[in-house]
Amino acid sequence: MSRGGKNLIILGLIATFIALLSSGISLFIYHQSGDIYLDRSRPGFLPEKSETEGTSSSNNYEVEETGEVTTETIDEFIENFDQQVKNINSIENPFNPEDISDEVLGISAE
């Protein structure tokens, strides 16, 4: 094998080692920082029903997980949708910083 061929193999091995090392370090940091638990797109990381039960909701209507779509349910949806549109349109200055403050949005600053 020529000297150039050996150098190319060495370069390939070094590049592969660096890629594996940097990927391993980044995955270690990803796991240790707890960000792995924020990735809800992975199977098994979606919240269970027991975790979401008891959370407060400002909706005044119930949504069934399964059910028929009837004229009655469509009318209820349109009524609720129109109410939300009225709420949004009632904001005089939608880009006012006070309207999106933590207090108005109900976000605790703890």
Phi and psi in radians as a Rosetta constraint file:
Dihedral C 1 N 2 CA 2 C 2 CIRCULARHARMONIC -1.349 0.35
Dihedral N 2 CA 2 C 2 N 3 CIRCULARHARMONIC 2.893 0.35
Dihedral C 2 N 3 CA 3 C 3 CIRCULARHARMONIC -1.115 0.35
Dihedral N 3 CA 3 C 3 N 4 CIRCULARHARMONIC -0.631 0.35
Dihedral C 3 N 4 CA 4 C 4 CIRCULARHARMONIC -1.154 0.35
Dihedral N 4 CA 4 C 4 N 5 CIRCULARHARMONIC -0.645 0.35
Dihedral C 4 N 5 CA 5 C 5 CIRCULARHARMONIC -1.156 0.35
Dihedral N 5 CA 5 C 5 N 6 CIRCULARHARMONIC -0.708 0.35
Dihedral C 5 N 6 CA 6 C 6 CIRCULARHARMONIC -1.135 0.35
Dihedral N 6 CA 6 C 6 N 7 CIRCULARHARMONIC -0.744 0.35
Dihedral C 6 N 7 CA 7 C 7 CIRCULARHARMONIC -1.111 0.35
Dihedral N 7 CA 7 C 7 N 8 CIRCULARHARMONIC -0.639 0.35
Dihedral C 7 N 8 CA 8 C 8 CIRCULARHARMONIC -1.178 0.35
Dihedral N 8 CA 8 C 8 N 9 CIRCULARHARMONIC -0.698 0.35
Dihedral C 8 N 9 CA 9 C 9 CIRCULARHARMONIC -1.149 0.35
Dihedral N 9 CA 9 C 9 N 10 CIRCULARHARMONIC -0.747 0.35
Dihedral C 9 N 10 CA 10 C 10 CIRCULARHARMONIC -1.085 0.35
Dihedral N 10 CA 10 C 10 N 11 CIRCULARHARMONIC -0.758 0.35
Dihedral C 10 N 11 CA 11 C 11 CIRCULARHARMONIC -1.073 0.35
Dihedral N 11 CA 11 C 11 N 12 CIRCULARHARMONIC -0.730 0.35
Dihedral C 11 N 12 CA 12 C 12 CIRCULARHARMONIC -1.130 0.35
Dihedral N 12 CA 12 C 12 N 13 CIRCULARHARMONIC -0.722 0.35
Dihedral C 12 N 13 CA 13 C 13 CIRCULARHARMONIC -1.159 0.35
Dihedral N 13 CA 13 C 13 N 14 CIRCULARHARMONIC -0.730 0.35
Dihedral C 13 N 14 CA 14 C 14 CIRCULARHARMONIC -1.129 0.35
Dihedral N 14 CA 14 C 14 N 15 CIRCULARHARMONIC -0.752 0.35
Dihedral C 14 N 15 CA 15 C 15 CIRCULARHARMONIC -1.109 0.35
Dihedral N 15 CA 15 C 15 N 16 CIRCULARHARMONIC -0.714 0.35
Dihedral C 15 N 16 CA 16 C 16 CIRCULARHARMONIC -1.134 0.35
Dihedral N 16 CA 16 C 16 N 17 CIRCULARHARMONIC -0.737 0.35
Dihedral C 16 N 17 CA 17 C 17 CIRCULARHARMONIC -1.079 0.35
Dihedral N 17 CA 17 C 17 N 18 CIRCULARHARMONIC -0.776 0.35
Dihedral C 17 N 18 CA 18 C 18 CIRCULARHARMONIC -1.107 0.35
Dihedral N 18 CA 18 C 18 N 19 CIRCULARHARMONIC -0.730 0.35
Dihedral C 18 N 19 CA 19 C 19 CIRCULARHARMONIC -1.117 0.35
Dihedral N 19 CA 19 C 19 N 20 CIRCULARHARMONIC -0.778 0.35
Dihedral C 19 N 20 CA 20 C 20 CIRCULARHARMONIC -1.148 0.35
Dihedral N 20 CA 20 C 20 N 21 CIRCULARHARMONIC -0.713 0.35
Dihedral C 20 N 21 CA 21 C 21 CIRCULARHARMONIC -1.129 0.35
Dihedral N 21 CA 21 C 21 N 22 CIRCULARHARMONIC -0.821 0.35
Dihedral C 21 N 22 CA 22 C 22 CIRCULARHARMONIC -1.184 0.35
Dihedral N 22 CA 22 C 22 N 23 CIRCULARHARMONIC -0.628 0.35
Dihedral C 22 N 23 CA 23 C 23 CIRCULARHARMONIC -1.163 0.35
Dihedral N 23 CA 23 C 23 N 24 CIRCULARHARMONIC -0.731 0.35
Dihedral C 23 N 24 CA 24 C 24 CIRCULARHARMONIC -1.096 0.35
Dihedral N 24 CA 24 C 24 N 25 CIRCULARHARMONIC -0.756 0.35
Dihedral C 24 N 25 CA 25 C 25 CIRCULARHARMONIC -1.114 0.35
Dihedral N 25 CA 25 C 25 N 26 CIRCULARHARMONIC -0.767 0.35
Dihedral C 25 N 26 CA 26 C 26 CIRCULARHARMONIC -1.147 0.35
Dihedral N 26 CA 26 C 26 N 27 CIRCULARHARMONIC -0.678 0.35
Dihedral C 26 N 27 CA 27 C 27 CIRCULARHARMONIC -1.171 0.35
Dihedral N 27 CA 27 C 27 N 28 CIRCULARHARMONIC -0.635 0.35
Dihedral C 27 N 28 CA 28 C 28 CIRCULARHARMONIC -1.100 0.35
Dihedral N 28 CA 28 C 28 N 29 CIRCULARHARMONIC -0.814 0.35
Dihedral C 28 N 29 CA 29 C 29 CIRCULARHARMONIC -1.111 0.35
Dihedral N 29 CA 29 C 29 N 30 CIRCULARHARMONIC -0.723 0.35
Dihedral C 29 N 30 CA 30 C 30 CIRCULARHARMONIC -1.029 0.35
Dihedral N 30 CA 30 C 30 N 31 CIRCULARHARMONIC -0.715 0.35
Dihedral C 30 N 31 CA 31 C 31 CIRCULARHARMONIC -1.317 0.35
Dihedral N 31 CA 31 C 31 N 32 CIRCULARHARMONIC -0.790 0.35
Dihedral C 31 N 32 CA 32 C 32 CIRCULARHARMONIC -1.170 0.35
Dihedral N 32 CA 32 C 32 N 33 CIRCULARHARMONIC -0.573 0.35
Dihedral C 32 N 33 CA 33 C 33 CIRCULARHARMONIC -1.324 0.35
Dihedral N 33 CA 33 C 33 N 34 CIRCULARHARMONIC -0.274 0.35
Dihedral C 33 N 34 CA 34 C 34 CIRCULARHARMONIC 1.576 0.35
Dihedral N 34 CA 34 C 34 N 35 CIRCULARHARMONIC -0.036 0.35
Dihedral C 34 N 35 CA 35 C 35 CIRCULARHARMONIC -1.135 0.35
Dihedral N 35 CA 35 C 35 N 36 CIRCULARHARMONIC -0.398 0.35
Dihedral C 35 N 36 CA 36 C 36 CIRCULARHARMONIC -1.050 0.35
Dihedral N 36 CA 36 C 36 N 37 CIRCULARHARMONIC -0.537 0.35
Dihedral C 36 N 37 CA 37 C 37 CIRCULARHARMONIC -1.409 0.35
Dihedral N 37 CA 37 C 37 N 38 CIRCULARHARMONIC -0.191 0.35
Dihedral C 37 N 38 CA 38 C 38 CIRCULARHARMONIC -1.536 0.35
Dihedral N 38 CA 38 C 38 N 39 CIRCULARHARMONIC -0.234 0.35
Dihedral C 38 N 39 CA 39 C 39 CIRCULARHARMONIC -1.390 0.35
Dihedral N 39 CA 39 C 39 N 40 CIRCULARHARMONIC 1.583 0.35
Dihedral C 39 N 40 CA 40 C 40 CIRCULARHARMONIC -1.422 0.35
Dihedral N 40 CA 40 C 40 N 41 CIRCULARHARMONIC -0.039 0.35
Dihedral C 40 N 41 CA 41 C 41 CIRCULARHARMONIC -1.425 0.35
Dihedral N 41 CA 41 C 41 N 42 CIRCULARHARMONIC -0.253 0.35
Dihedral C 41 N 42 CA 42 C 42 CIRCULARHARMONIC -1.416 0.35
Dihedral N 42 CA 42 C 42 N 43 CIRCULARHARMONIC 2.409 0.35
Dihedral C 42 N 43 CA 43 C 43 CIRCULARHARMONIC -1.039 0.35
Dihedral N 43 CA 43 C 43 N 44 CIRCULARHARMONIC 2.424 0.35
Dihedral C 43 N 44 CA 44 C 44 CIRCULARHARMONIC 1.602 0.35
Dihedral N 44 CA 44 C 44 N 45 CIRCULARHARMONIC -0.176 0.35
Dihedral C 44 N 45 CA 45 C 45 CIRCULARHARMONIC -1.868 0.35
Dihedral N 45 CA 45 C 45 N 46 CIRCULARHARMONIC 0.043 0.35
Dihedral C 45 N 46 CA 46 C 46 CIRCULARHARMONIC -1.329 0.35
Dihedral N 46 CA 46 C 46 N 47 CIRCULARHARMONIC 2.562 0.35
Dihedral C 46 N 47 CA 47 C 47 CIRCULARHARMONIC -1.152 0.35
Dihedral N 47 CA 47 C 47 N 48 CIRCULARHARMONIC 2.500 0.35
Dihedral C 47 N 48 CA 48 C 48 CIRCULARHARMONIC -1.330 0.35
Dihedral N 48 CA 48 C 48 N 49 CIRCULARHARMONIC 2.822 0.35
Dihedral C 48 N 49 CA 49 C 49 CIRCULARHARMONIC -1.026 0.35
Dihedral N 49 CA 49 C 49 N 50 CIRCULARHARMONIC -0.644 0.35
Dihedral C 49 N 50 CA 50 C 50 CIRCULARHARMONIC -1.150 0.35
Dihedral N 50 CA 50 C 50 N 51 CIRCULARHARMONIC -0.480 0.35
Dihedral C 50 N 51 CA 51 C 51 CIRCULARHARMONIC -1.310 0.35
Dihedral N 51 CA 51 C 51 N 52 CIRCULARHARMONIC -0.529 0.35
Dihedral C 51 N 52 CA 52 C 52 CIRCULARHARMONIC -1.655 0.35
Dihedral N 52 CA 52 C 52 N 53 CIRCULARHARMONIC -0.251 0.35
Dihedral C 52 N 53 CA 53 C 53 CIRCULARHARMONIC -1.236 0.35
Dihedral N 53 CA 53 C 53 N 54 CIRCULARHARMONIC 2.486 0.35
Dihedral C 53 N 54 CA 54 C 54 CIRCULARHARMONIC 1.558 0.35
Dihedral N 54 CA 54 C 54 N 55 CIRCULARHARMONIC -0.078 0.35
Dihedral C 54 N 55 CA 55 C 55 CIRCULARHARMONIC -1.345 0.35
Dihedral N 55 CA 55 C 55 N 56 CIRCULARHARMONIC 2.464 0.35
Dihedral C 55 N 56 CA 56 C 56 CIRCULARHARMONIC -1.335 0.35
Dihedral N 56 CA 56 C 56 N 57 CIRCULARHARMONIC 2.539 0.35
Dihedral C 56 N 57 CA 57 C 57 CIRCULARHARMONIC -2.381 0.35
Dihedral N 57 CA 57 C 57 N 58 CIRCULARHARMONIC 2.454 0.35
Dihedral C 57 N 58 CA 58 C 58 CIRCULARHARMONIC -1.529 0.35
Dihedral N 58 CA 58 C 58 N 59 CIRCULARHARMONIC 0.004 0.35
Dihedral C 58 N 59 CA 59 C 59 CIRCULARHARMONIC -1.285 0.35
Dihedral N 59 CA 59 C 59 N 60 CIRCULARHARMONIC 2.443 0.35
Dihedral C 59 N 60 CA 60 C 60 CIRCULARHARMONIC -1.833 0.35
Dihedral N 60 CA 60 C 60 N 61 CIRCULARHARMONIC 0.423 0.35
Dihedral C 60 N 61 CA 61 C 61 CIRCULARHARMONIC -2.420 0.35
Dihedral N 61 CA 61 C 61 N 62 CIRCULARHARMONIC 2.713 0.35
Dihedral C 61 N 62 CA 62 C 62 CIRCULARHARMONIC -1.752 0.35
Dihedral N 62 CA 62 C 62 N 63 CIRCULARHARMONIC 2.483 0.35
Dihedral C 62 N 63 CA 63 C 63 CIRCULARHARMONIC -2.058 0.35
Dihedral N 63 CA 63 C 63 N 64 CIRCULARHARMONIC 2.160 0.35
Dihedral C 63 N 64 CA 64 C 64 CIRCULARHARMONIC -1.432 0.35
Dihedral N 64 CA 64 C 64 N 65 CIRCULARHARMONIC 2.522 0.35
Dihedral C 64 N 65 CA 65 C 65 CIRCULARHARMONIC -1.210 0.35
Dihedral N 65 CA 65 C 65 N 66 CIRCULARHARMONIC -0.646 0.35
Dihedral C 65 N 66 CA 66 C 66 CIRCULARHARMONIC -2.308 0.35
Dihedral N 66 CA 66 C 66 N 67 CIRCULARHARMONIC 2.602 0.35
Dihedral C 66 N 67 CA 67 C 67 CIRCULARHARMONIC 2.947 0.35
Dihedral N 67 CA 67 C 67 N 68 CIRCULARHARMONIC 3.000 0.35
Dihedral C 67 N 68 CA 68 C 68 CIRCULARHARMONIC -1.474 0.35
Dihedral N 68 CA 68 C 68 N 69 CIRCULARHARMONIC 2.628 0.35
Dihedral C 68 N 69 CA 69 C 69 CIRCULARHARMONIC -1.687 0.35
Dihedral N 69 CA 69 C 69 N 70 CIRCULARHARMONIC 1.926 0.35
Dihedral C 69 N 70 CA 70 C 70 CIRCULARHARMONIC -2.057 0.35
Dihedral N 70 CA 70 C 70 N 71 CIRCULARHARMONIC 3.013 0.35
Dihedral C 70 N 71 CA 71 C 71 CIRCULARHARMONIC -1.047 0.35
Dihedral N 71 CA 71 C 71 N 72 CIRCULARHARMONIC -0.628 0.35
Dihedral C 71 N 72 CA 72 C 72 CIRCULARHARMONIC -1.130 0.35
Dihedral N 72 CA 72 C 72 N 73 CIRCULARHARMONIC -0.771 0.35
Dihedral C 72 N 73 CA 73 C 73 CIRCULARHARMONIC -1.211 0.35
Dihedral N 73 CA 73 C 73 N 74 CIRCULARHARMONIC -0.622 0.35
Dihedral C 73 N 74 CA 74 C 74 CIRCULARHARMONIC -1.153 0.35
Dihedral N 74 CA 74 C 74 N 75 CIRCULARHARMONIC -0.746 0.35
Dihedral C 74 N 75 CA 75 C 75 CIRCULARHARMONIC -1.077 0.35
Dihedral N 75 CA 75 C 75 N 76 CIRCULARHARMONIC -0.698 0.35
Dihedral C 75 N 76 CA 76 C 76 CIRCULARHARMONIC -1.121 0.35
Dihedral N 76 CA 76 C 76 N 77 CIRCULARHARMONIC -0.725 0.35
Dihedral C 76 N 77 CA 77 C 77 CIRCULARHARMONIC -1.086 0.35
Dihedral N 77 CA 77 C 77 N 78 CIRCULARHARMONIC -0.828 0.35
Dihedral C 77 N 78 CA 78 C 78 CIRCULARHARMONIC -1.086 0.35
Dihedral N 78 CA 78 C 78 N 79 CIRCULARHARMONIC -0.695 0.35
Dihedral C 78 N 79 CA 79 C 79 CIRCULARHARMONIC -1.085 0.35
Dihedral N 79 CA 79 C 79 N 80 CIRCULARHARMONIC -0.817 0.35
Dihedral C 79 N 80 CA 80 C 80 CIRCULARHARMONIC -1.153 0.35
Dihedral N 80 CA 80 C 80 N 81 CIRCULARHARMONIC -0.677 0.35
Dihedral C 80 N 81 CA 81 C 81 CIRCULARHARMONIC -1.119 0.35
Dihedral N 81 CA 81 C 81 N 82 CIRCULARHARMONIC -0.808 0.35
Dihedral C 81 N 82 CA 82 C 82 CIRCULARHARMONIC -1.058 0.35
Dihedral N 82 CA 82 C 82 N 83 CIRCULARHARMONIC -0.661 0.35
Dihedral C 82 N 83 CA 83 C 83 CIRCULARHARMONIC -1.098 0.35
Dihedral N 83 CA 83 C 83 N 84 CIRCULARHARMONIC -0.743 0.35
Dihedral C 83 N 84 CA 84 C 84 CIRCULARHARMONIC -1.154 0.35
Dihedral N 84 CA 84 C 84 N 85 CIRCULARHARMONIC -0.674 0.35
Dihedral C 84 N 85 CA 85 C 85 CIRCULARHARMONIC -1.112 0.35
Dihedral N 85 CA 85 C 85 N 86 CIRCULARHARMONIC -0.715 0.35
Dihedral C 85 N 86 CA 86 C 86 CIRCULARHARMONIC -1.089 0.35
Dihedral N 86 CA 86 C 86 N 87 CIRCULARHARMONIC -0.720 0.35
Dihedral C 86 N 87 CA 87 C 87 CIRCULARHARMONIC -1.076 0.35
Dihedral N 87 CA 87 C 87 N 88 CIRCULARHARMONIC -0.738 0.35
Dihedral C 87 N 88 CA 88 C 88 CIRCULARHARMONIC -1.196 0.35
Dihedral N 88 CA 88 C 88 N 89 CIRCULARHARMONIC -0.765 0.35
Dihedral C 88 N 89 CA 89 C 89 CIRCULARHARMONIC -1.223 0.35
Dihedral N 89 CA 89 C 89 N 90 CIRCULARHARMONIC -0.330 0.35
Dihedral C 89 N 90 CA 90 C 90 CIRCULARHARMONIC -1.334 0.35
Dihedral N 90 CA 90 C 90 N 91 CIRCULARHARMONIC -0.205 0.35
Dihedral C 90 N 91 CA 91 C 91 CIRCULARHARMONIC -1.292 0.35
Dihedral N 91 CA 91 C 91 N 92 CIRCULARHARMONIC 2.103 0.35
Dihedral C 91 N 92 CA 92 C 92 CIRCULARHARMONIC -1.239 0.35
Dihedral N 92 CA 92 C 92 N 93 CIRCULARHARMONIC -0.795 0.35
Dihedral C 92 N 93 CA 93 C 93 CIRCULARHARMONIC -2.210 0.35
Dihedral N 93 CA 93 C 93 N 94 CIRCULARHARMONIC 1.567 0.35
Dihedral C 93 N 94 CA 94 C 94 CIRCULARHARMONIC -1.152 0.35
Dihedral N 94 CA 94 C 94 N 95 CIRCULARHARMONIC -0.334 0.35
Dihedral C 94 N 95 CA 95 C 95 CIRCULARHARMONIC -1.825 0.35
Dihedral N 95 CA 95 C 95 N 96 CIRCULARHARMONIC 0.323 0.35
Dihedral C 95 N 96 CA 96 C 96 CIRCULARHARMONIC -1.259 0.35
Dihedral N 96 CA 96 C 96 N 97 CIRCULARHARMONIC 2.270 0.35
Dihedral C 96 N 97 CA 97 C 97 CIRCULARHARMONIC -1.032 0.35
Dihedral N 97 CA 97 C 97 N 98 CIRCULARHARMONIC -0.516 0.35
Dihedral C 97 N 98 CA 98 C 98 CIRCULARHARMONIC -1.183 0.35
Dihedral N 98 CA 98 C 98 N 99 CIRCULARHARMONIC -0.512 0.35
Dihedral C 98 N 99 CA 99 C 99 CIRCULARHARMONIC -1.262 0.35
Dihedral N 99 CA 99 C 99 N 100 CIRCULARHARMONIC -0.350 0.35
Dihedral C 99 N 100 CA 100 C 100 CIRCULARHARMONIC -2.028 0.35
Dihedral N 100 CA 100 C 100 N 101 CIRCULARHARMONIC 0.439 0.35
Dihedral C 100 N 101 CA 101 C 101 CIRCULARHARMONIC -1.273 0.35
Dihedral N 101 CA 101 C 101 N 102 CIRCULARHARMONIC 2.851 0.35
Dihedral C 101 N 102 CA 102 C 102 CIRCULARHARMONIC -1.054 0.35
Dihedral N 102 CA 102 C 102 N 103 CIRCULARHARMONIC -0.672 0.35
Dihedral C 102 N 103 CA 103 C 103 CIRCULARHARMONIC -1.152 0.35
Dihedral N 103 CA 103 C 103 N 104 CIRCULARHARMONIC -0.764 0.35
Dihedral C 103 N 104 CA 104 C 104 CIRCULARHARMONIC -1.165 0.35
Dihedral N 104 CA 104 C 104 N 105 CIRCULARHARMONIC -0.665 0.35
Dihedral C 104 N 105 CA 105 C 105 CIRCULARHARMONIC -1.432 0.35
Dihedral N 105 CA 105 C 105 N 106 CIRCULARHARMONIC -0.137 0.35
Dihedral C 105 N 106 CA 106 C 106 CIRCULARHARMONIC 1.347 0.35
Dihedral N 106 CA 106 C 106 N 107 CIRCULARHARMONIC 0.493 0.35
Dihedral C 106 N 107 CA 107 C 107 CIRCULARHARMONIC -1.687 0.35
Dihedral N 107 CA 107 C 107 N 108 CIRCULARHARMONIC 2.143 0.35
Dihedral C 107 N 108 CA 108 C 108 CIRCULARHARMONIC -1.388 0.35
Dihedral N 108 CA 108 C 108 N 109 CIRCULARHARMONIC 2.462 0.35
Dihedral C 108 N 109 CA 109 C 109 CIRCULARHARMONIC -1.652 0.35
Dihedral N 109 CA 109 C 109 N 110 CIRCULARHARMONIC 0.521 0.35
